[in-house]
Amino acid sequence: MTRKLAVACMTILLLTLSSVQLSAETAAPSPGAKTIVLSIAGMSCEGCATGIRAMLKRTSGVISADVNYEKQTGTVVYDSRKTNEAGIVEVVSKMGYKVAILK
Ligand SMILES: [Cu+2]
């Protein structure tokens, strides 16, 4: 991994973490809850996974998000009344990663 890339990762990480406290935790089970599993290509370190996780968690309609750097996957539970698969994919795609829906 190049130094430049690492700096970019850290920048994304800091940007996402700095605003993550603003989002309210949605812990209660929701009747519209659905789970999507994504393949996320392009993560080069744990910081990428942390950054994506933070970004997803502050996305409207996302109930919980888990991103696995080793497996290059992400599992997102979302409220289908507030967002959809395309919305979730778009959030991660916009960060510069290649996303595919696994299930
Ligand atoms: Cu990274």
Residues whose N, C-alpha, C, O or C-beta is under 5 A from the ligand:
A	BS01	CU	C9 S44 C45 E46 G47 C48
